[in-house]
Amino acid sequence: MKSRKLTLVWCAFFPAGNGPLAAATAWHGDRWIWGLYNRCIAYVPVGAEMVVRKTFKKKRLTRHAGN
């Protein structure tokens, strides 16, 4: 997977996934649900993407350093 593909996946996540879920929790009216999603759950994909990207870059740099 190329870095550009990771970026495209990440850019698609916000308008297609995170945005509607964040809006739905706001429109629902329950502050506890809003807080749970926007202060906790929404950070899980952010952290996962960061780990995947860092792992990918590390493998890529290691591979290119040997050449």
N, C-alpha and C positions, 0 to 999 in steps of 0.2 A: 504494500500500500504506500503510495507516494504521499508526501507531505501536503500536496495540493488537495488530494482526496480527503485527507483528514480535515483540512480547512473547510472544504465544501460540506462535509458531514456536519461539522460544527456550525457553520453558517445556516444550514437547513434546520438544525435543531431549534434554534431560537424562534423563528417565525412559525414553524410548523408544530413544535412541541411545547416549549417553555412558555411562549407568549400566550397562547390560548388557555393553558392551565393556570397561569398566573392571573389572567383576566377572569377566568371562571371562579377562582377562589375569592377574588375581590367582589364579584357580582353576587356570590352566594350570600355574603353578608355576615358570615361567622368569622370573627377575628381570629379565633383559635385555629381554624382550618387554614386561613390565609397565612398566619404566622408559621404554622407547621410546614406548609409548602414553601413559602418564599424565604423563610429563614433557615430551613433545614434541608428538606427534600430536594429543592432545586440545586443545591450545591453538590449533590452526589454525582450528577453527570458532568459537572464542571471538573470535579476532582478526578473522575475516571478519564476524561479527555486529557487532562494534564498528565496523568500517569502514562497513558498510551502514547501521547506525543513525545514525552521524555524518553520512554523506552525505545520508540522508533528512531529518534534522533541519536540515541546512544549506540544502537546497533548500526545505524548508517555511518556514523563517524568512525566506529571501530572497523567496519568493513573498508572504508576509504583510507584509513590510516595504514592498513597493511599493504596498499598498492604503492 
